[in-house]
């Protein structure tokens, strides 16, 4: 499977490293104590959406879900409906590219869930990126959450990219999804192995979620940014690519590569840690300013190169 396809949680039919969270959710559902409003909070790429996909497959397609191996059948009738967003018992409301979920989207959702589902099964409403909702959308959502219908269950996903408003989080039962460094590395290595993905990114010194690792590794692969390139060669190519397509993920990749490279330097030169950290911060600032102020590429690259030379 290409890693681009693996980035889609609907294709992640093996749940890796999140067994305890999955078992907790299954126990809540089976004991009929599943919260009406559940908030899954954790860094982007930690597997929250994948966890939900597995839970839904377990609930609505038990005969095709392998509970021991934590895997679903991607060809099952239910999963086909789920991945095409046509399941009568699941509604996805996701943050739209280049803009917030609009208040009209929330009002339409309210109209939809006010109607009874075709069957008597529970209905799950999944809301991604809730931390990005503006104040109007958040207030509209709050009104729905205050009086959830009997069979409606809300699962909110908070990627911690902004602060979620207190009135919404106070209405939910919150589960923090946290992976320590060992768990992250284990999950990344397992994903690389079972999906036969070429690893071109050194994650030894990188504090990064498995999902973001796969995204960055894909960007490196598809743009021929291989391991043998040195730090400045990678930064030059990444900033040039950003200049062409304005993909914000490339900037995040450049910053992560910078963090990783300087962390490695810290290990070799502990006595220069403070000085190296100052240089790293200046480089990160230059990368951010390149985007923020639409600065000239040659000027920014020259500045980064000069700062990097000071670290040698």
C-alpha positions in Angstrom: 0.0 0.0 0.0 1.4 3.4 -0.9 1.9 5.6 2.2 -0.4 8.3 0.6 -3.3 5.9 0.9 -2.2 4.9 4.4 -2.6 8.5 5.5 -6.4 8.0 5.0 -7.7 6.6 8.4 -10.4 4.7 6.5 -7.6 2.6 5.0 -5.9 1.9 8.4 -7.6 -1.5 9.0 -4.9 -2.4 11.6 -5.1 -0.5 14.9 -1.5 -0.2 16.2 -0.5 1.0 19.7 -3.9 2.2 20.8 -5.3 -1.1 22.2 -5.9 0.3 25.7 -7.9 3.3 24.4 -9.9 1.0 22.1 -10.7 -1.4 24.9 -11.8 1.5 27.1 -14.3 2.7 24.5 -15.6 -0.8 23.7 -16.2 -1.4 27.4 -18.1 1.9 27.7 -20.3 1.0 24.8 -21.0 -2.6 25.9 -21.8 -1.4 29.4 -24.2 1.2 28.0 -22.2 4.0 29.7 -20.8 5.5 26.5 -20.9 9.3 27.0 -23.4 11.4 25.0 -20.5 13.8 24.2 -17.0 12.4 24.0 -13.9 14.5 23.4 -10.8 12.8 22.1 -7.9 15.2 22.6 -4.3 14.7 21.5 -1.6 15.8 19.0 -2.5 15.6 15.3 -1.4 12.2 13.9 -1.7 10.3 17.1 -4.5 8.1 15.7 -7.7 9.5 17.1 -9.7 9.3 13.9 -8.3 5.8 13.2 -9.4 4.8 16.7 -13.0 6.0 15.9 -13.1 4.2 12.6 -12.2 1.0 14.4 -14.8 1.6 17.1 -17.5 2.2 14.5 -16.6 -1.0 12.6 -16.7 -2.9 15.9 -20.1 -1.5 16.8 -21.9 -1.8 13.5 -20.1 -4.8 11.9 -19.1 -7.1 14.8 -19.2 -10.2 12.5 -16.4 -8.7 10.4 -14.3 -7.1 13.1 -11.4 -9.1 14.5 -11.3 -8.1 18.2 -8.2 -10.0 19.0 -6.1 -8.5 16.2 -7.9 -5.1 16.3 -8.6 -5.2 12.6 -11.6 -4.6 10.3 -12.5 -5.9 6.9 -12.1 -3.0 4.5 -14.4 -4.7 2.1 -17.3 -5.2 4.5 -20.7 -3.6 3.5 -20.6 -1.3 6.5 -17.1 0.0 6.0 -17.9 0.7 2.3 -20.8 2.9 3.5 -18.7 4.4 6.2 -15.8 5.4 3.9 -18.2 6.9 1.4 -20.0 8.8 4.2 -23.4 7.2 3.4 -23.9 5.2 6.6 -27.4 6.0 8.1 -25.9 5.7 11.5 -22.7 7.8 11.2 -22.3 11.5 10.3 -18.9 13.1 9.7 -18.6 16.9 9.9 -15.0 17.8 9.1 -13.1 21.1 9.1 -13.0 22.3 5.5 -9.8 23.2 3.7 -8.9 26.9 4.0 -11.8 27.8 6.2 -13.8 27.0 9.3 -16.8 24.9 9.6 -19.6 27.4 9.0 -22.5 28.1 11.2 -24.7 26.9 8.3 -23.0 23.5 8.5 -23.9 23.3 12.2 -27.5 24.3 11.6 -27.8 21.7 8.8 -26.4 19.1 11.2 -29.0 20.1 13.8 -31.8 19.7 11.2 -30.4 16.3 10.2 -30.0 14.8 13.7 -33.4 16.1 14.8 -34.9 13.4 12.5 -35.1 9.8 13.6 -32.6 7.4 11.9 -34.0 4.8 9.6 -33.3 2.0 12.2 -33.2 2.0 15.9 -29.4 1.8 16.2 -27.4 4.5 17.8 -26.2 7.4 15.6 -22.7 8.8 16.0 -21.8 12.3 14.9 -18.1 12.8 14.4 -16.8 16.3 14.5 -13.1 16.8 13.6 -10.8 19.7 14.3 -13.3 21.2 16.8 -10.5 23.4 18.1 -10.6 25.3 14.8 -14.3 26.3 15.1 -14.9 30.0 15.3 -17.0 31.5 18.1 -20.3 31.4 16.0 -19.9 27.8 15.0 -18.8 26.8 18.5 -21.9 28.5 20.1 -24.2 26.8 17.5 -22.6 23.4 18.3 -23.0 24.1 22.0 -26.7 24.4 21.7 -26.9 21.0 20.0 -24.7 19.4 22.7 -26.8 20.8 25.5 -29.8 18.6 24.6 -28.6 15.5 22.7 -31.4 13.2 21.4 -31.7 9.7 22.9 -29.9 7.8 20.2 -27.4 10.5 19.2 -23.7 10.3 20.4 -21.2 13.0 19.6 -17.5 12.3 19.3 -15.4 15.5 19.1 -11.8 15.4 17.9 -9.4 18.1 19.3 -6.0 18.1 17.7 -4.7 20.8 20.1 -3.7 23.2 17.3 -5.8 25.9 19.0 -7.5 26.1 22.4 -11.0 24.6 22.4 -13.6 26.8 24.1 -14.3 25.9 27.7 -18.1 25.7 27.3 -17.7 22.9 24.8 -15.1 20.9 26.6 -17.1 21.2 29.8 -20.0 19.4 28.1 -17.9 16.4 27.2 -16.2 13.5 28.8 -12.6 13.9 27.8 -10.1 11.2 27.0 -6.5 12.3 26.3 -4.7 10.3 23.7 -1.1 10.3 24.6 1.8 8.4 23.1 5.2 8.4 24.7 8.5 8.4 22.7 8.9 4.6 22.9 5.2 4.0 21.7 5.6 6.5 18.9 8.8 4.8 17.6 7.2 1.3 17.9 4.1 2.4 16.0 6.2 4.1 13.3 8.4 1.1 12.8 5.4 -1.3 12.7 3.6 0.9 10.1 6.7 1.0 8.0 7.1 -2.8 8.2 3.5 -3.9 7.5 3.0 -1.4 4.7 6.4 -1.9 3.2 7.1 1.9 3.2 10.6 3.1 2.4 11.8 5.2 5.3 13.8 8.3 4.2 13.3 10.2 7.4 15.4 9.9 10.6 13.0 9.9 13.5 15.5 8.9 16.2 15.7 12.4 17.6 12.2 13.6 16.4 9.3 14.1 18.7 6.6 13.4 16.1 3.3 11.6 16.0 3.1 8.5 13.8 0.6 10.2 11.4 2.8 13.3 10.9 5.8 11.0 10.4 4.0 9.2 7.6 3.0 12.5 6.0 6.5 14.0 6.2 8.1 10.7 5.0 5.7 10.8 2.0 6.7 14.4 1.2 10.4 13.4 1.3 9.8 10.4 -0.9 7.7 12.0 -3.5 10.0 15.0 -3.8 13.2 13.0 -3.8 14.5 14.4 -0.6 16.5 11.4 0.4 18.7 10.7 3.5 22.0 11.4 1.6 21.1 15.1 1.2 22.6 17.3 3.9 20.6 19.7 6.0 21.0 22.8 3.8 20.2 20.8 0.6 17.0 19.6 2.2 16.0 23.1 3.4 16.8 24.6 0.0 14.6 22.1 -1.8 11.7 22.3 0.7 11.5 26.1 0.6 11.7 26.0 -3.2 8.9 23.5 -3.3 6.8 25.7 -0.9 7.4 28.7 -3.1 5.8 26.8 -6.0 2.8 25.2 -4.4 2.3 26.9 -1.0 1.8 23.6 0.9 2.0 24.5 4.6 3.0 21.0 5.4 6.3 21.6 3.7 7.1 24.4 6.2 6.2 22.1 9.1 8.5 19.5 7.5 11.4 22.1 7.3 10.9 23.0 10.9 10.9 19.4 12.0 14.0 18.6 10.1 15.7 21.6 11.7 14.6 20.5 15.2 15.8 16.9 14.6 19.2 18.1 13.1 20.0 20.4 16.0 18.9 17.9 18.6 21.5 15.5 17.1 24.1 18.3 17.3 23.2 18.8 21.0 24.0 15.2 21.7 27.5 15.6 20.1 28.2 19.0 21.6 26.5 19.3 25.0 28.7 22.2 26.0 27.4 24.3 23.2 23.7 23.4 23.7 22.6 27.0 24.6 24.5 28.5 21.6 23.1 25.8 19.2 19.6 26.3 20.5 19.8 30.1 19.8 21.0 29.3 16.2 18.2 26.8 15.7 15.6 29.3 16.9 16.9 31.9 14.4 16.6 29.4 11.6 13.1 28.4 12.6 12.2 32.1 12.8 13.6 32.7 9.3 11.5 29.8 7.9 8.4 31.1 9.5 9.0 34.7 8.3 9.5 33.3 4.8 5.9 32.3 4.9 4.4 35.0 7.1 5.9 38.0 5.2 6.3 36.3 1.7 10.0 37.1 1.8 12.4 36.7 -1.1 13.7 33.1 -1.3 17.4 33.9 -1.9 17.5 36.4 1.0 15.9 33.9 3.4 18.1 31.0 2.2 21.2 33.1 2.5 20.3 34.1 6.1 19.6 30.4 7.1 22.9 29.3 5.5 24.8 32.0 7.4 23.2 31.0 10.7 23.8 27.3 10.0 27.5 27.9 9.3 27.7 29.4 12.8 26.7 26.0 14.2 29.6 24.2 12.6 
